[in-house]
Amino acid sequence: MTKQRTQDKGAKAPDKSQSDLAEMTVAQLRDKAHDLHISGVHDMRKDELVKAVTEAMGGGQRAPRPRREDEGGGGGVRTGKDSSDSLRYSQEVTSTDDEPERPGRSLVTTSHEVIQRWARERDAEPATVEGTEHGDHLGVLRFDFPGYGGQTLRRVSWDEWFATFDERGLNFIYQEERSDGSQSNFFRLENPDREDA
């Protein structure tokens, strides 16, 4: 199945990988872009996705955004063999300047600054669930929201909370607001090499 392609004058002939990418659907291109850690893919048109993926694969001038998996608090999303669909379809946030694309948007970050600001806006304090500790290590990480009952939480310092968060290789999946625009307290901590953490 050979197709003839016309070229703009002065344009380079697309290489094999770019031709293959052009045959993919937008959904397939978005999946590939997520695998390559390209952010903002939900706003891209097909031609923009092809270009971004080609560049990330080394076919263009721009290098792919480096994964900041081991950087403490850098904001880059951690990925692994068991990354969830929630992670895959969440908008990546790397700094407090990033805004959700729309109300109710699922977001993901590893940025300490972003997480801390989110919690402080809700008067939430870093905490762990009592009885889940492992020796001297903190147990299940949570936030203590004012006026909420439920699990017995023990407040901890931000340093302890973030040290455990980074040690476990967690992502912070959350919402800023619900789809109706009201503030959301939804969050989930996920380790991409395990189902949940």
Summary of the structure (lengths in Angstrom):
residues: 197
radius of gyration: 20.2
end to end distance: 47.5
largest distance: 68.8
contacts: 508
relative contact order: 0.13
helix: 29%
strand: 15%
